[in-house]
Amino acid sequence: QPAPVGQQQGQQKAQQQLAQEVDLSTGGAAWSYGQSAAPSTSPHAAWYKALHGSWIGNSGTWPAGMTEFSLKFTVGAPDRASFELLYSVDNELKSATLNGKALDIGKSAGFSELGGSMVIKAPQGAGLFVNGENTLQVEILNAGGSPSPLGFYASGMLKISGAAGQAGGADGGRGVVGGGAGGQPAPVGQQQGQQKAQQQLAQEVDLSTGG
């Protein structure tokens, strides 16, 4: 049976009130290199052409060896947080950690494509996130014995998932409780619709490089 109008309106209202997205792209958000902001760079001619945000590093020359970039972001529900961060890299992503814990980084496959085997994963329920400030760190290898281009680009969202719940009781959600408009009781279906939408709605935070 179709959901009661009050329930549908409650879901829509809760979605409008709770939905939020925060862009954490490299090149636009607070990615860091040491104590300074990570430098944005125009892409090398051979690099993946980012449609959102920008690469960080230097498409001209960068010292050979290991380089670390980091990103700090806040989480209010660590037990329900997760992300998958697609990336492209020159030369190779050697490791990624979240709050000091190693993440699955897939396998570096070059700098001309995005994603595929190149995904940094922080799954929900793995004990990776903490309440409050979280720190994501990536280590990039610039191969060779002399300066050369180095770049890192990533795209993804931090998601805070809601618990799935069932709206409506044995009466099909048509009972009434509490105060409604004009002093009339609000339909149970409307209240349950708001509660269900609040539980299920995912809050998303963009972890892409460059936004």
ROTORSE-123141 format. One record per residue: x, y, z of N, C-alpha, C in turn. Coordinates in steps of 0.1 Angstrom, whole numbers, padded with zeros to 4 digits, always signed. Example, Ala and Ser with C-alpha at 12.3 -4.5 7.8 and 13.67 -1.06 7.14 Angstrom:
2
+-------+-------+-------+-------+-------+-------+-------+-------+-------+
!    nX !    nY !    nZ !   caX !   caY !   caZ !    cX !    cY !    cZ !
+-------+-------+-------+-------+-------+-------+-------+-------+-------+
! +0132 ! -0057 ! +0078 ! +0123 ! -0045 ! +0078 ! +0132 ! -0033 ! +0078 !
! +0128 ! -0022 ! +0071 ! +0137 ! -0011 ! +0071 ! +0129 ! +0000 ! +0079 !
+-------+-------+-------+-------+-------+-------+-------+-------+-------+
//
This chain:
211
+-------+-------+-------+-------+-------+-------+-------+-------+-------+
!    nX !    nY !    nZ !   caX !   caY !   caZ !    cX !    cY !    cZ !
+-------+-------+-------+-------+-------+-------+-------+-------+-------+
! +0008 ! -0012 ! +0000 ! +0000 ! +0000 ! +0000 ! +0009 ! +0012 ! +0000 !
! +0004 ! +0023 ! -0007 ! +0012 ! +0036 ! -0007 ! +0013 ! +0041 ! +0007 !
! +0025 ! +0047 ! +0010 ! +0027 ! +0053 ! +0023 ! +0017 ! +0065 ! +0025 !
! +0012 ! +0067 ! +0037 ! +0003 ! +0079 ! +0040 ! +0010 ! +0092 ! +0036 !
! +0002 ! +0101 ! +0032 ! +0008 ! +0114 ! +0028 ! +0016 ! +0120 ! +0039 !
! +0011 ! +0119 ! +0051 ! +0018 ! +0125 ! +0062 ! +0032 ! +0119 ! +0064 !
! +0032 ! +0106 ! +0062 ! +0045 ! +0099 ! +0063 ! +0055 ! +0103 ! +0052 !
! +0050 ! +0104 ! +0040 ! +0059 ! +0109 ! +0029 ! +0064 ! +0123 ! +0031 !
! +0055 ! +0132 ! +0036 ! +0059 ! +0146 ! +0039 ! +0069 ! +0146 ! +0050 !
! +0067 ! +0137 ! +0060 ! +0077 ! +0137 ! +0071 ! +0091 ! +0132 ! +0066 !
! +0091 ! +0123 ! +0057 ! +0104 ! +0118 ! +0052 ! +0111 ! +0129 ! +0044 !
! +0103 ! +0136 ! +0036 ! +0109 ! +0147 ! +0027 ! +0114 ! +0158 ! +0036 !
! +0107 ! +0162 ! +0047 ! +0111 ! +0172 ! +0055 ! +0124 ! +0169 ! +0062 !
! +0125 ! +0156 ! +0067 ! +0137 ! +0152 ! +0075 ! +0149 ! +0152 ! +0065 !
! +0147 ! +0148 ! +0053 ! +0158 ! +0147 ! +0043 ! +0163 ! +0161 ! +0040 !
! +0154 ! +0171 ! +0039 ! +0158 ! +0185 ! +0036 ! +0166 ! +0191 ! +0048 !
! +0162 ! +0187 ! +0060 ! +0168 ! +0193 ! +0072 ! +0182 ! +0186 ! +0075 !
! +0183 ! +0173 ! +0072 ! +0195 ! +0166 ! +0077 ! +0206 ! +0165 ! +0066 !
! +0202 ! +0166 ! +0053 ! +0212 ! +0164 ! +0042 ! +0223 ! +0175 ! +0043 !
! +0236 ! +0170 ! +0042 ! +0247 ! +0180 ! +0041 ! +0258 ! +0173 ! +0035 !
! +0266 ! +0181 ! +0027 ! +0278 ! +0176 ! +0020 ! +0289 ! +0186 ! +0022 !
! +0300 ! +0181 ! +0026 ! +0312 ! +0190 ! +0028 ! +0323 ! +0185 ! +0019 !
! +0327 ! +0194 ! +0010 ! +0338 ! +0191 ! +0000 ! +0351 ! +0191 ! +0007 !
! +0358 ! +0180 ! +0006 ! +0372 ! +0178 ! +0012 ! +0382 ! +0175 ! +0001 !
! +0379 ! +0180 ! -0011 ! +0388 ! +0177 ! -0022 ! +0402 ! +0183 ! -0020 !
! +0412 ! +0175 ! -0025 ! +0426 ! +0181 ! -0025 ! +0426 ! +0192 ! -0035 !
! +0433 ! +0203 ! -0032 ! +0433 ! +0215 ! -0040 ! +0423 ! +0225 ! -0036 !
! +0414 ! +0221 ! -0027 ! +0404 ! +0230 ! -0022 ! +0402 ! +0230 ! -0007 !
! +0403 ! +0218 ! -0002 ! +0402 ! +0216 ! +0013 ! +0415 ! +0216 ! +0019 !
! +0415 ! +0213 ! +0032 ! +0428 ! +0215 ! +0040 ! +0437 ! +0203 ! +0040 !
! +0440 ! +0198 ! +0028 ! +0451 ! +0188 ! +0028 ! +0464 ! +0195 ! +0031 !
! +0473 ! +0188 ! +0038 ! +0485 ! +0194 ! +0043 ! +0497 ! +0186 ! +0038 !
! +0508 ! +0194 ! +0037 ! +0521 ! +0188 ! +0035 ! +0530 ! +0194 ! +0046 !
! +0533 ! +0185 ! +0055 ! +0541 ! +0190 ! +0067 ! +0532 ! +0199 ! +0075 !
! +0537 ! +0211 ! +0078 ! +0530 ! +0221 ! +0085 ! +0523 ! +0232 ! +0076 !
! +0524 ! +0229 ! +0063 ! +0519 ! +0239 ! +0053 ! +0508 ! +0232 ! +0045 !
! +0500 ! +0240 ! +0038 ! +0490 ! +0235 ! +0029 ! +0496 ! +0227 ! +0018 !
! +0490 ! +0216 ! +0014 ! +0495 ! +0209 ! +0003 ! +0494 ! +0217 ! -0010 !
! +0505 ! +0218 ! -0018 ! +0504 ! +0226 ! -0030 ! +0496 ! +0220 ! -0041 !
! +0486 ! +0228 ! -0046 ! +0479 ! +0224 ! -0058 ! +0488 ! +0226 ! -0070 !
! +0485 ! +0217 ! -0080 ! +0494 ! +0219 ! -0092 ! +0485 ! +0216 ! -0105 !
! +0488 ! +0223 ! -0115 ! +0482 ! +0219 ! -0128 ! +0487 ! +0206 ! -0132 !
! +0478 ! +0198 ! -0139 ! +0482 ! +0184 ! -0142 ! +0493 ! +0183 ! -0153 !
! +0501 ! +0173 ! -0151 ! +0511 ! +0170 ! -0162 ! +0503 ! +0165 ! -0174 !
! +0508 ! +0167 ! -0186 ! +0501 ! +0163 ! -0198 ! +0497 ! +0149 ! -0198 !
! +0504 ! +0140 ! -0191 ! +0501 ! +0126 ! -0191 ! +0492 ! +0122 ! -0180 !
! +0489 ! +0131 ! -0170 ! +0481 ! +0127 ! -0159 ! +0466 ! +0127 ! -0162 !
! +0458 ! +0120 ! -0154 ! +0444 ! +0120 ! -0155 ! +0438 ! +0134 ! -0154 !
! +0429 ! +0137 ! -0162 ! +0423 ! +0151 ! -0162 ! +0412 ! +0152 ! -0152 !
! +0414 ! +0158 ! -0141 ! +0404 ! +0159 ! -0131 ! +0393 ! +0168 ! -0135 !
! +0380 ! +0163 ! -0133 ! +0369 ! +0171 ! -0136 ! +0364 ! +0179 ! -0124 !
! +0369 ! +0175 ! -0112 ! +0365 ! +0182 ! -0100 ! +0377 ! +0183 ! -0091 !
! +0380 ! +0195 ! -0086 ! +0392 ! +0196 ! -0078 ! +0405 ! +0197 ! -0086 !
! +0416 ! +0194 ! -0080 ! +0429 ! +0194 ! -0087 ! +0438 ! +0184 ! -0080 !
! +0449 ! +0182 ! -0087 ! +0460 ! +0174 ! -0082 ! +0468 ! +0182 ! -0071 !
! +0474 ! +0175 ! -0062 ! +0484 ! +0182 ! -0053 ! +0498 ! +0176 ! -0056 !
! +0508 ! +0183 ! -0053 ! +0522 ! +0179 ! -0057 ! +0528 ! +0190 ! -0066 !
! +0535 ! +0185 ! -0076 ! +0541 ! +0194 ! -0086 ! +0543 ! +0187 ! -0099 !
! +0537 ! +0192 ! -0109 ! +0538 ! +0185 ! -0122 ! +0552 ! +0189 ! -0129 !
! +0559 ! +0197 ! -0123 ! +0573 ! +0200 ! -0128 ! +0583 ! +0191 ! -0122 !
! +0588 ! +0195 ! -0110 ! +0598 ! +0187 ! -0103 ! +0595 ! +0187 ! -0089 !
! +0598 ! +0175 ! -0083 ! +0596 ! +0173 ! -0068 ! +0607 ! +0163 ! -0064 !
! +0613 ! +0165 ! -0052 ! +0624 ! +0156 ! -0048 ! +0620 ! +0141 ! -0049 !
! +0630 ! +0133 ! -0052 ! +0628 ! +0119 ! -0052 ! +0626 ! +0113 ! -0038 !
! +0619 ! +0102 ! -0037 ! +0617 ! +0096 ! -0024 ! +0603 ! +0097 ! -0019 !
! +0601 ! +0096 ! -0006 ! +0588 ! +0095 ! +0000 ! +0582 ! +0109 ! +0003 !
! +0569 ! +0111 ! +0001 ! +0562 ! +0123 ! +0005 ! +0549 ! +0120 ! +0011 !
! +0546 ! +0127 ! +0022 ! +0534 ! +0124 ! +0029 ! +0524 ! +0136 ! +0029 !
! +0512 ! +0134 ! +0025 ! +0501 ! +0144 ! +0026 ! +0491 ! +0139 ! +0036 !
! +0484 ! +0148 ! +0042 ! +0474 ! +0144 ! +0053 ! +0462 ! +0153 ! +0052 !
! +0451 ! +0148 ! +0057 ! +0438 ! +0155 ! +0057 ! +0431 ! +0153 ! +0070 !
! +0427 ! +0163 ! +0077 ! +0420 ! +0162 ! +0090 ! +0405 ! +0165 ! +0087 !
! +0396 ! +0157 ! +0093 ! +0382 ! +0160 ! +0091 ! +0375 ! +0155 ! +0104 !
! +0363 ! +0160 ! +0107 ! +0356 ! +0157 ! +0119 ! +0344 ! +0147 ! +0116 !
! +0343 ! +0137 ! +0126 ! +0333 ! +0127 ! +0125 ! +0325 ! +0127 ! +0138 !
! +0312 ! +0127 ! +0137 ! +0303 ! +0127 ! +0149 ! +0297 ! +0114 ! +0153 !
! +0298 ! +0104 ! +0143 ! +0292 ! +0091 ! +0146 ! +0302 ! +0080 ! +0140 !
! +0314 ! +0078 ! +0147 ! +0324 ! +0070 ! +0141 ! +0320 ! +0055 ! +0138 !
! +0310 ! +0050 ! +0146 ! +0306 ! +0036 ! +0143 ! +0298 ! +0035 ! +0130 !
! +0294 ! +0046 ! +0125 ! +0286 ! +0045 ! +0112 ! +0293 ! +0052 ! +0100 !
! +0306 ! +0055 ! +0102 ! +0313 ! +0062 ! +0092 ! +0320 ! +0052 ! +0082 !
! +0322 ! +0056 ! +0070 ! +0330 ! +0048 ! +0060 ! +0333 ! +0057 ! +0048 !
! +0343 ! +0053 ! +0041 ! +0346 ! +0060 ! +0028 ! +0354 ! +0051 ! +0018 !
! +0352 ! +0053 ! +0006 ! +0361 ! +0047 ! -0005 ! +0366 ! +0059 ! -0013 !
! +0379 ! +0060 ! -0014 ! +0385 ! +0072 ! -0020 ! +0392 ! +0067 ! -0033 !
! +0387 ! +0070 ! -0045 ! +0393 ! +0067 ! -0057 ! +0405 ! +0076 ! -0059 !
! +0416 ! +0071 ! -0065 ! +0428 ! +0079 ! -0067 ! +0435 ! +0077 ! -0079 !
! +0444 ! +0086 ! -0083 ! +0454 ! +0085 ! -0094 ! +0467 ! +0091 ! -0088 !
! +0478 ! +0085 ! -0092 ! +0490 ! +0089 ! -0085 ! +0503 ! +0088 ! -0094 !
! +0512 ! +0097 ! -0092 ! +0525 ! +0097 ! -0099 ! +0536 ! +0098 ! -0088 !
! +0544 ! +0088 ! -0085 ! +0545 ! +0076 ! -0091 ! +0536 ! +0064 ! -0085 !
! +0537 ! +0063 ! -0072 ! +0530 ! +0052 ! -0065 ! +0525 ! +0056 ! -0051 !
! +0513 ! +0051 ! -0048 ! +0508 ! +0053 ! -0034 ! +0513 ! +0041 ! -0026 !
! +0522 ! +0043 ! -0016 ! +0528 ! +0032 ! -0009 ! +0520 ! +0028 ! +0003 !
! +0512 ! +0038 ! +0010 ! +0504 ! +0034 ! +0021 ! +0494 ! +0045 ! +0024 !
! +0484 ! +0042 ! +0032 ! +0475 ! +0051 ! +0037 ! +0470 ! +0047 ! +0051 !
! +0469 ! +0056 ! +0060 ! +0465 ! +0053 ! +0073 ! +0454 ! +0063 ! +0078 !
! +0445 ! +0058 ! +0086 ! +0434 ! +0066 ! +0092 ! +0436 ! +0065 ! +0107 !
! +0440 ! +0076 ! +0113 ! +0443 ! +0077 ! +0128 ! +0453 ! +0066 ! +0132 !
! +0463 ! +0065 ! +0123 ! +0474 ! +0056 ! +0125 ! +0472 ! +0041 ! +0122 !
! +0460 ! +0038 ! +0117 ! +0457 ! +0024 ! +0113 ! +0457 ! +0022 ! +0098 !
! +0464 ! +0012 ! +0094 ! +0466 ! +0010 ! +0079 ! +0452 ! +0007 ! +0072 !
! +0451 ! +0013 ! +0060 ! +0439 ! +0011 ! +0052 ! +0443 ! +0003 ! +0040 !
! +0433 ! -0004 ! +0034 ! +0434 ! -0011 ! +0021 ! +0435 ! +0000 ! +0010 !
! +0446 ! -0001 ! +0002 ! +0448 ! +0009 ! -0008 ! +0447 ! +0004 ! -0022 !
! +0444 ! -0009 ! -0023 ! +0443 ! -0015 ! -0037 ! +0457 ! -0016 ! -0042 !
! +0459 ! -0013 ! -0055 ! +0471 ! -0014 ! -0062 ! +0473 ! -0002 ! -0071 !
! +0484 ! +0005 ! -0070 ! +0487 ! +0017 ! -0078 ! +0488 ! +0012 ! -0093 !
! +0481 ! +0019 ! -0102 ! +0482 ! +0015 ! -0116 ! +0485 ! +0026 ! -0125 !
! +0492 ! +0037 ! -0120 ! +0496 ! +0048 ! -0128 ! +0488 ! +0060 ! -0126 !
! +0490 ! +0070 ! -0135 ! +0485 ! +0083 ! -0133 ! +0476 ! +0088 ! -0144 !
! +0473 ! +0079 ! -0154 ! +0464 ! +0083 ! -0165 ! +0450 ! +0080 ! -0163 !
! +0447 ! +0072 ! -0152 ! +0433 ! +0068 ! -0149 ! +0430 ! +0070 ! -0135 !
! +0417 ! +0070 ! -0132 ! +0412 ! +0072 ! -0118 ! +0405 ! +0059 ! -0114 !
! +0407 ! +0055 ! -0101 ! +0400 ! +0044 ! -0096 ! +0405 ! +0030 ! -0102 !
! +0395 ! +0021 ! -0104 ! +0398 ! +0008 ! -0109 ! +0404 ! +0000 ! -0097 !
! +0416 ! -0004 ! -0097 ! +0423 ! -0010 ! -0086 ! +0428 ! +0000 ! -0076 !
! +0427 ! +0013 ! -0079 ! +0433 ! +0023 ! -0070 ! +0421 ! +0029 ! -0062 !
! +0419 ! +0023 ! -0050 ! +0409 ! +0027 ! -0041 ! +0414 ! +0026 ! -0027 !
! +0413 ! +0037 ! -0019 ! +0416 ! +0037 ! -0005 ! +0403 ! +0034 ! +0002 !
! +0402 ! +0023 ! +0010 ! +0390 ! +0019 ! +0017 ! +0391 ! +0020 ! +0032 !
! +0380 ! +0026 ! +0038 ! +0379 ! +0027 ! +0052 ! +0364 ! +0022 ! +0055 !
! +0362 ! +0009 ! +0057 ! +0349 ! +0004 ! +0059 ! +0343 ! +0007 ! +0072 !
! +0330 ! +0007 ! +0072 ! +0322 ! +0009 ! +0085 ! +0324 ! -0003 ! +0094 !
! +0324 ! +0000 ! +0107 ! +0325 ! -0010 ! +0117 ! +0338 ! -0016 ! +0119 !
! +0349 ! -0011 ! +0113 ! +0362 ! -0017 ! +0115 ! +0371 ! -0010 ! +0126 !
! +0365 ! -0001 ! +0133 ! +0372 ! +0006 ! +0144 ! +0382 ! +0015 ! +0139 !
! +0381 ! +0021 ! +0127 ! +0391 ! +0030 ! +0121 ! +0388 ! +0045 ! +0125 !
! +0376 ! +0048 ! +0127 ! +0372 ! +0062 ! +0129 ! +0371 ! +0065 ! +0144 !
! +0373 ! +0078 ! +0148 ! +0372 ! +0082 ! +0162 ! +0362 ! +0094 ! +0162 !
! +0356 ! +0096 ! +0174 ! +0347 ! +0107 ! +0176 ! +0355 ! +0120 ! +0176 !
! +0352 ! +0130 ! +0168 ! +0359 ! +0142 ! +0167 ! +0368 ! +0142 ! +0155 !
! +0380 ! +0148 ! +0157 ! +0390 ! +0149 ! +0146 ! +0396 ! +0136 ! +0142 !
! +0396 ! +0133 ! +0129 ! +0402 ! +0122 ! +0123 ! +0413 ! +0126 ! +0113 !
! +0424 ! +0118 ! +0112 ! +0435 ! +0122 ! +0103 ! +0438 ! +0111 ! +0093 !
! +0436 ! +0114 ! +0081 ! +0440 ! +0105 ! +0070 ! +0453 ! +0109 ! +0064 !
! +0463 ! +0100 ! +0063 ! +0476 ! +0102 ! +0058 ! +0479 ! +0093 ! +0046 !
! +0485 ! +0098 ! +0036 ! +0489 ! +0090 ! +0024 ! +0504 ! +0092 ! +0022 !
! +0511 ! +0082 ! +0018 ! +0525 ! +0082 ! +0015 ! +0527 ! +0079 ! +0000 !
! +0534 ! +0089 ! -0007 ! +0536 ! +0088 ! -0021 ! +0551 ! +0086 ! -0024 !
! +0554 ! +0076 ! -0033 ! +0568 ! +0074 ! -0037 ! +0570 ! +0081 ! -0050 !
! +0580 ! +0090 ! -0050 ! +0585 ! +0096 ! -0063 ! +0598 ! +0088 ! -0067 !
! +0596 ! +0079 ! -0076 ! +0607 ! +0070 ! -0079 ! +0618 ! +0077 ! -0087 !
! +0630 ! +0070 ! -0087 ! +0641 ! +0076 ! -0094 ! +0651 ! +0082 ! -0084 !
! +0662 ! +0086 ! -0089 ! +0673 ! +0092 ! -0081 ! +0674 ! +0107 ! -0082 !
! +0665 ! +0114 ! -0090 ! +0666 ! +0128 ! -0092 ! +0651 ! +0134 ! -0092 !
! +0650 ! +0147 ! -0090 ! +0637 ! +0153 ! -0090 ! +0629 ! +0150 ! -0103 !
! +0616 ! +0149 ! -0101 ! +0607 ! +0146 ! -0113 ! +0593 ! +0149 ! -0108 !
! +0583 ! +0149 ! -0117 ! +0569 ! +0152 ! -0113 ! +0564 ! +0143 ! -0103 !
! +0556 ! +0148 ! -0093 ! +0549 ! +0140 ! -0083 ! +0535 ! +0146 ! -0082 !
! +0525 ! +0137 ! -0082 ! +0512 ! +0142 ! -0080 ! +0503 ! +0131 ! -0074 !
! +0492 ! +0136 ! -0067 ! +0482 ! +0128 ! -0061 ! +0469 ! +0134 ! -0063 !
! +0459 ! +0127 ! -0068 ! +0445 ! +0131 ! -0070 ! +0436 ! +0121 ! -0065 !
! +0426 ! +0125 ! -0058 ! +0416 ! +0115 ! -0052 ! +0402 ! +0121 ! -0052 !
! +0392 ! +0112 ! -0052 ! +0378 ! +0116 ! -0052 ! +0370 ! +0106 ! -0044 !
! +0362 ! +0111 ! -0035 ! +0354 ! +0102 ! -0027 ! +0346 ! +0110 ! -0016 !
! +0337 ! +0103 ! -0010 ! +0328 ! +0109 ! +0000 ! +0329 ! +0101 ! +0013 !
! +0330 ! +0108 ! +0024 ! +0328 ! +0102 ! +0038 ! +0314 ! +0101 ! +0040 !
! +0309 ! +0089 ! +0043 ! +0295 ! +0086 ! +0045 ! +0292 ! +0082 ! +0060 !
! +0282 ! +0089 ! +0065 ! +0277 ! +0085 ! +0078 ! +0263 ! +0078 ! +0076 !
! +0263 ! +0065 ! +0077 ! +0250 ! +0058 ! +0073 ! +0241 ! +0058 ! +0085 !
! +0228 ! +0056 ! +0082 ! +0218 ! +0056 ! +0092 ! +0213 ! +0041 ! +0094 !
! +0207 ! +0038 ! +0106 ! +0202 ! +0025 ! +0109 ! +0189 ! +0023 ! +0102 !
! +0187 ! +0012 ! +0095 ! +0175 ! +0009 ! +0088 ! +0164 ! +0006 ! +0098 !
! +0152 ! +0013 ! +0097 ! +0141 ! +0010 ! +0106 ! +0129 ! +0008 ! +0098 !
! +0119 ! +0003 ! +0105 ! +0106 ! +0001 ! +0099 ! +0096 ! +0011 ! +0104 !
! +0090 ! +0019 ! +0095 ! +0080 ! +0028 ! +0099 ! +0066 ! +0022 ! +0098 !
! +0057 ! +0026 ! +0107 ! +0043 ! +0021 ! +0107 ! +0042 ! +0009 ! +0116 !
! +0031 ! +0008 ! +0123 ! +0028 ! -0003 ! +0132 ! +0017 ! -0012 ! +0126 !
! +0011 ! -0019 ! +0135 ! +0001 ! -0029 ! +0130 ! -0011 ! -0021 ! +0125 !
! -0013 ! -0008 ! +0128 ! -0024 ! -0001 ! +0123 ! -0022 ! +0006 ! +0110 !
! -0010 ! +0003 ! +0104 ! -0007 ! +0008 ! +0091 ! -0002 ! +0023 ! +0092 !
! +0001 ! +0028 ! +0104 ! +0006 ! +0041 ! +0106 ! -0005 ! +0051 ! +0107 !
! -0018 ! +0047 ! +0109 ! -0029 ! +0057 ! +0108 ! -0034 ! +0061 ! +0122 !
! -0027 ! +0056 ! +0133 ! -0031 ! +0060 ! +0146 ! -0026 ! +0075 ! +0149 !
! -0030 ! +0081 ! +0160 ! -0026 ! +0095 ! +0163 ! -0021 ! +0096 ! +0177 !
! -0010 ! +0104 ! +0178 ! -0005 ! +0107 ! +0191 ! +0001 ! +0121 ! +0191 !
! +0003 ! +0127 ! +0202 ! +0010 ! +0140 ! +0203 ! +0003 ! +0152 ! +0197 !
! +0009 ! +0163 ! +0196 ! +0003 ! +0176 ! +0191 ! +0006 ! +0178 ! +0177 !
! -0005 ! +0180 ! +0169 ! -0004 ! +0183 ! +0155 ! -0008 ! +0197 ! +0151 !
! -0010 ! +0200 ! +0139 ! -0014 ! +0213 ! +0134 ! -0027 ! +0217 ! +0139 !
! -0029 ! +0229 ! +0143 ! -0042 ! +0234 ! +0148 ! -0047 ! +0227 ! +0161 !
! -0037 ! +0222 ! +0169 ! -0041 ! +0216 ! +0181 ! -0045 ! +0202 ! +0180 !
! -0045 ! +0196 ! +0167 ! -0050 ! +0183 ! +0165 ! -0038 ! +0173 ! +0166 !
! -0040 ! +0161 ! +0170 ! -0029 ! +0151 ! +0172 ! -0023 ! +0149 ! +0158 !
! -0010 ! +0148 ! +0158 ! -0002 ! +0145 ! +0146 ! -0003 ! +0130 ! +0142 !
! -0005 ! +0127 ! +0130 ! -0006 ! +0113 ! +0126 ! +0006 ! +0105 ! +0129 !
! +0005 ! +0093 ! +0134 ! +0016 ! +0085 ! +0137 ! +0025 ! +0082 ! +0125 !
! +0018 ! +0081 ! +0113 ! +0026 ! +0078 ! +0101 ! +0035 ! +0090 ! +0098 !
! +0031 ! +0102 ! +0101 ! +0040 ! +0114 ! +0098 ! +0051 ! +0114 ! +0108 !
! +0049 ! +0111 ! +0120 ! +0060 ! +0111 ! +0130 ! +0070 ! +0100 ! +0127 !
! +0064 ! +0088 ! +0123 ! +0073 ! +0077 ! +0120 ! +0081 ! +0079 ! +0107 !
! +0074 ! +0086 ! +0098 ! +0081 ! +0089 ! +0086 ! +0093 ! +0098 ! +0088 !
! +0092 ! +0108 ! +0097 ! +0103 ! +0116 ! +0100 ! +0114 ! +0109 ! +0107 !
! +0110 ! +0100 ! +0116 ! +0120 ! +0092 ! +0124 ! +0127 ! +0083 ! +0114 !
! +0120 ! +0076 ! +0105 ! +0127 ! +0067 ! +0096 ! +0136 ! +0074 ! +0087 !
! +0132 ! +0086 ! +0082 ! +0141 ! +0093 ! +0073 ! +0153 ! +0098 ! +0080 !
! +0152 ! +0102 ! +0093 ! +0163 ! +0106 ! +0100 ! +0173 ! +0095 ! +0103 !
! +0168 ! +0083 ! +0105 ! +0176 ! +0071 ! +0107 ! +0183 ! +0067 ! +0095 !
! +0176 ! +0067 ! +0083 ! +0182 ! +0062 ! +0071 ! +0190 ! +0071 ! +0063 !
! +0188 ! +0084 ! +0065 ! +0195 ! +0094 ! +0057 ! +0210 ! +0094 ! +0059 !
! +0218 ! +0092 ! +0049 ! +0233 ! +0092 ! +0051 ! +0238 ! +0106 ! +0050 !
! +0247 ! +0110 ! +0059 ! +0254 ! +0123 ! +0058 ! +0267 ! +0120 ! +0051 !
! +0270 ! +0128 ! +0041 ! +0282 ! +0126 ! +0033 ! +0292 ! +0137 ! +0033 !
! +0304 ! +0134 ! +0034 ! +0315 ! +0144 ! +0034 ! +0324 ! +0140 ! +0022 !
! +0326 ! +0150 ! +0013 ! +0335 ! +0148 ! +0002 ! +0349 ! +0147 ! +0006 !
! +0356 ! +0136 ! +0003 ! +0371 ! +0135 ! +0005 ! +0379 ! +0136 ! -0007 !
! +0373 ! +0141 ! -0018 ! +0380 ! +0142 ! -0031 ! +0392 ! +0151 ! -0030 !
! +0402 ! +0149 ! -0038 ! +0413 ! +0158 ! -0039 ! +0408 ! +0170 ! -0048 !
! +0411 ! +0182 ! -0044 ! +0409 ! +0193 ! -0053 ! +0396 ! +0201 ! -0050 !
! +0387 ! +0196 ! -0042 ! +0374 ! +0204 ! -0040 ! +0375 ! +0211 ! -0027 !
+-------+-------+-------+-------+-------+-------+-------+-------+-------+
//
